[in-house]
Amino acid sequence: MEYARRAYLDDDADALCITGAAAYLHMGDSAALDTLSVVPLDEADIMLIHAVELGSPDARRFIRYLDQVGLWKHSIPDLSNDK
């Protein structure tokens, strides 16, 4: 919840990435969803894209991973700065 608070209130790139990634990491795990608060995937996508816009290399890498495993359903943000 602390990362979600920082993502919403402080526009913190790391918090946006963590909160967005958490939604995907808990996908399909109903036991985890019963005990952990995660944002809906639509909101997670927005958070990950915004984290990239703020310069988060972790968000770039996570979006690349989601795309490679077929979970990313949007256009890919500019990843040209990835290593």
Buried (B, 14 or more C-beta within 10 A) or exposed (E): EEBBEBBBEEEBBBBBBBBBBBBBBBEEEEEEEEEEEBBEBEBBBBBBBBBBEBEBBBBBBBBBEBBEEEEBEEEEBEEEEEE
